[in-house]
């Protein structure tokens, strides 16, 4: 894979079920209530809107954004990648990526429209893939290279080193729409 960067198309949030780890489910239920999740036979999932999209998918300026940036489930952080200890989908020699003395097998969902096929450049090898592996291993929670930065480009800095986050924008819009006009 030559390149990948989240372009905010929302395909992953409209076409796939988001599987939750127990702690992710618990955090969502504590924050938003049990109605934002659903239970399967042996898994929990993020609930979907009637149109089939994730309940937390929002559009702004023609770009889709996740409303769970500060508590985004691991499945969402990793998509379109699968990070595995052993080869599962074939082509092990192409999928293996050596990182911190271990071999990881990295597969990508070909339905993601932002994938550029070819030999990976240094930024992919040095920054993006290691970040995905660290996320999968649980040694990192915050994303930088492996998420869309479009949201931060749309909204200006409010003070040096700080930008509005999506939940603050939604909160401000909700509060302002409820305030009586003078």
C-alpha positions, 0 to 999 in steps of 0.5 A, a space after each residue: 500500500 502506497 498511501 492512506 489518509 482518512 478523507 472523511 468519506 464516512 463509508 466505514 461508519 455507514 457500511 460496518 458494524 462497530 464492535 465494542 470492547 466491554 470497557 468501550 461499551 461501559 464508557 458509552 453507556 455511562 456517558 450517553 445511556 444504554 440506547 446508543 449501543 446494542 447487544 449481539 450474541 456475544 458482543 456489543 455494538 454501537 447502535 445505528 441510525 435508521 439510515 444504517 449509519 453509525 449513531 455518532 456520524 455527523 456531517 459538516 461542510 460535506 465531510 463526515 466526522 465521528 462524534 466520539 473522537 475522545 472515546 472512539 472505539 478501537 475498531 474505528 481507530 484501526 479501520 481500514 487496517 487489521 493488525 494480526 499476530 499471524 497471517 490470516 488473509 494470505 500473502 504473508 510475505 507482503 503483509 508482514 511488518 517488522 516493528 519493535 522486534 516483532 512481526 505483525 501482519 497488516 491487512 487493509 480493507 480494499 473497500 476504503 476509497 482512500 487507499 493508494 496501492 503501491 510501495 509504501 513511502 517512509 511516512 507510511 512505514 515510519 509513522 502511520 503503520 507503527 501508530 496503528 500497531 501501537 493502537 492495536 496493542 493498547 500502548 497508545 490511545 490518541 491518534 495523530 497520523 491514523 485519523 482525519 485531520 479535516 475537522 481541525 482544518 475546518 475550525 480555527 484555533 481558539 487560542 494558541 495550541 488549542 482547537 475546538 473539538 467536535 463535542 464542544 461545537 455540538 454543545 455550543 450549537 445546542 446551547 445557543 439554539 436553546 437560548 432565547 433571543 433578546 
